[in-house]
Amino acid sequence: MARTGVWFCALLAWTVLGGCSQGDPQAMREELARYELLTLPQLASAQEAMPRGDRVRTDAWDANPTWLAMTERMAQFEAGRAETGGTAPTTRPASGPATRAGVEGLRTADGYIPWRFRRGAAYPGDFWTSLGRYGKEFPQTLWDDTRATATNPFSLVCLGAAGAAGIAIHTSGADKQVASHYTRNGHQLNTFWDSVGDAGGNPASHFAVAGAIFLGSLARQDTDNYEKSSTLLHALALNGLTTVALKLCTNTTSPNGDTYGWPSGHTSSSFTFATVVYEEYGPWVGIPAFAFATYVGYERIDARNHDFSDVISGALIGIAIGHAVTQNHKPRVFGMDVVPYVDPERGAVGVGLAREW
């Protein structure tokens, strides 16, 4: 297990270095529309070097900027109010040069907006072309998520804890104690419940669910679920690559005699799935997903497919990657969340930028 620790620390160091190298809803919408001006082309070059979550992104199918660029847009809005005697239009035009110019500077001849500045499908309404573009973009976006994971403090702590826990549990003799328990008492789950954990925790099942949501949302032009399912696919892919890399580097033996035991792939994928679902869809969906992921981890131990240390490390790795990728895909402006702002005393409605420490 000492070799596991050495390889894990080396991989973690490489990842870090690689990452570091780089009131009324309608009234609210109307007020936000006033701030939507023309700064995206000027920001494009500066944002190119930013992590994905820090960039201004747009709704491709709406063809208007929807995430605000702070002072420039506010200044232009105030200038417009001054010219119109303190008033401003309360609805956003459906089209026209003034509202579309910010995006048109990024749009290619065939109507494509780069993934760094887009929400939703590349070609809304064109299923197959959008799907092909998504596949072409996937390596770039996956690398962007890798860099985000390598610079996310919470995820780095979880990844470090995964390696430390694996070593500590194994060297303390806890794995042997668990194995001794099953030698004396046998399996606790019957064949049916064992198959539930095995099939439900299989990474292929997770990709199938995420893929079905993704294809369905793409066909329906459902931007919200398109983004959420895309986040889930990216997280599962990054987790799978990370888990396989760690297995190849450490090459430990599972209780059933199989090679490449640490960490548990079923467990890491299940916890990646649960973490993304929790952060994207909320606790009503996320808590049951975490409960099932915990069951998958238990089943892996009970079936003697993995040691206790394999499962604990897999869970921490899944949480780390799921959290980092989800945060990287959330719309932000310069690393800060866009939140509604209402000042009842002044009768002002707008947006604010917030960040937690």
ChimeraX attribute file (.defattr): number of C-alpha atoms within 10 A of each C-alpha:
attribute: neighborCount
match mode: 1-to-1
recipient: residues
	/A:1	15
	/A:2	12
	/A:3	13
	/A:4	21
	/A:5	18
	/A:6	14
	/A:7	19
	/A:8	22
	/A:9	16
	/A:10	13
	/A:11	16
	/A:12	17
	/A:13	13
	/A:14	13
	/A:15	18
	/A:16	19
	/A:17	14
	/A:18	14
	/A:19	20
	/A:20	12
	/A:21	8
	/A:22	12
	/A:23	10
	/A:24	7
	/A:25	8
	/A:26	10
	/A:27	13
	/A:28	17
	/A:29	15
	/A:30	17
	/A:31	20
	/A:32	20
	/A:33	21
	/A:34	21
	/A:35	24
	/A:36	23
	/A:37	23
	/A:38	23
	/A:39	19
	/A:40	23
	/A:41	14
	/A:42	11
	/A:43	14
	/A:44	16
	/A:45	10
	/A:46	10
	/A:47	18
	/A:48	12
	/A:49	11
	/A:50	15
	/A:51	20
	/A:52	27
	/A:53	24
	/A:54	21
	/A:55	28
	/A:56	23
	/A:57	24
	/A:58	25
	/A:59	19
	/A:60	25
	/A:61	16
	/A:62	14
	/A:63	20
	/A:64	24
	/A:65	26
	/A:66	20
	/A:67	20
	/A:68	27
	/A:69	21
	/A:70	15
	/A:71	10
	/A:72	13
	/A:73	17
	/A:74	17
	/A:75	13
	/A:76	17
	/A:77	16
	/A:78	16
	/A:79	12
	/A:80	16
	/A:81	15
	/A:82	12
	/A:83	10
	/A:84	11
	/A:85	8
	/A:86	10
	/A:87	11
	/A:88	15
	/A:89	13
	/A:90	14
	/A:91	14
	/A:92	15
	/A:93	12
	/A:94	10
	/A:95	12
	/A:96	8
	/A:97	8
	/A:98	12
	/A:99	19
	/A:100	19
	/A:101	20
	/A:102	22
	/A:103	22
	/A:104	19
	/A:105	15
	/A:106	16
	/A:107	15
	/A:108	10
	/A:109	8
	/A:110	7
	/A:111	14
	/A:112	18
	/A:113	23
	/A:114	16
	/A:115	20
	/A:116	21
	/A:117	22
	/A:118	22
	/A:119	22
	/A:120	24
	/A:121	28
	/A:122	25
	/A:123	21
	/A:124	20
	/A:125	14
	/A:126	13
	/A:127	16
	/A:128	12
	/A:129	14
	/A:130	19
	/A:131	18
	/A:132	12
	/A:133	15
	/A:134	17
	/A:135	11
	/A:136	11
	/A:137	14
	/A:138	16
	/A:139	12
	/A:140	13
	/A:141	17
	/A:142	18
	/A:143	14
	/A:144	20
	/A:145	27
	/A:146	24
	/A:147	24
	/A:148	26
	/A:149	28
	/A:150	23
	/A:151	20
	/A:152	19
	/A:153	13
	/A:154	15
	/A:155	23
	/A:156	20
	/A:157	12
	/A:158	20
	/A:159	26
	/A:160	18
	/A:161	17
	/A:162	26
	/A:163	24
	/A:164	17
	/A:165	19
	/A:166	25
	/A:167	19
	/A:168	15
	/A:169	18
	/A:170	17
	/A:171	14
	/A:172	10
	/A:173	11
	/A:174	15
	/A:175	20
	/A:176	14
	/A:177	12
	/A:178	15
	/A:179	19
	/A:180	12
	/A:181	12
	/A:182	15
	/A:183	10
	/A:184	8
	/A:185	8
	/A:186	13
	/A:187	16
	/A:188	12
	/A:189	14
	/A:190	10
	/A:191	10
	/A:192	9
	/A:193	13
	/A:194	19
	/A:195	14
	/A:196	14
	/A:197	23
	/A:198	19
	/A:199	15
	/A:200	18
	/A:201	27
	/A:202	18
	/A:203	22
	/A:204	14
	/A:205	15
	/A:206	21
	/A:207	19
	/A:208	12
	/A:209	14
	/A:210	21
	/A:211	16
	/A:212	13
	/A:213	19
	/A:214	23
	/A:215	17
	/A:216	15
	/A:217	21
	/A:218	26
	/A:219	18
	/A:220	14
	/A:221	19
	/A:222	15
	/A:223	18
	/A:224	13
	/A:225	20
	/A:226	22
	/A:227	20
	/A:228	24
	/A:229	26
	/A:230	23
	/A:231	26
	/A:232	29
	/A:233	25
	/A:234	26
	/A:235	29
	/A:236	28
	/A:237	18
	/A:238	23
	/A:239	28
	/A:240	19
	/A:241	11
	/A:242	20
	/A:243	23
	/A:244	16
	/A:245	16
	/A:246	20
	/A:247	22
	/A:248	15
	/A:249	18
	/A:250	21
	/A:251	18
	/A:252	20
	/A:253	16
	/A:254	18
	/A:255	16
	/A:256	12
	/A:257	12
	/A:258	12
	/A:259	14
	/A:260	20
	/A:261	24
	/A:262	29
	/A:263	33
	/A:264	29
	/A:265	30
	/A:266	29
	/A:267	32
	/A:268	35
	/A:269	33
	/A:270	31
	/A:271	32
	/A:272	34
	/A:273	30
	/A:274	27
	/A:275	29
	/A:276	29
	/A:277	25
	/A:278	21
	/A:279	16
	/A:280	21
	/A:281	13
	/A:282	12
	/A:283	13
	/A:284	10
	/A:285	14
	/A:286	19
	/A:287	15
	/A:288	14
	/A:289	21
	/A:290	20
	/A:291	13
	/A:292	18
	/A:293	26
	/A:294	21
	/A:295	19
	/A:296	26
	/A:297	28
	/A:298	19
	/A:299	26
	/A:300	24
	/A:301	23
	/A:302	21
	/A:303	22
	/A:304	19
	/A:305	20
	/A:306	29
	/A:307	29
	/A:308	27
	/A:309	26
	/A:310	29
	/A:311	29
	/A:312	23
	/A:313	27
	/A:314	30
	/A:315	27
	/A:316	25
	/A:317	30
	/A:318	33
	/A:319	25
	/A:320	30
	/A:321	36
	/A:322	31
	/A:323	21
	/A:324	25
	/A:325	32
	/A:326	25
	/A:327	22
	/A:328	23
	/A:329	22
	/A:330	19
	/A:331	23
	/A:332	24
	/A:333	20
	/A:334	19
	/A:335	19
	/A:336	16
	/A:337	17
	/A:338	17
	/A:339	11
	/A:340	13
	/A:341	14
	/A:342	14
	/A:343	9
	/A:344	9
	/A:345	6
	/A:346	7
	/A:347	7
	/A:348	11
	/A:349	18
	/A:350	18
	/A:351	17
	/A:352	14
	/A:353	16
	/A:354	12
	/A:355	9
	/A:356	5
	/A:357	2
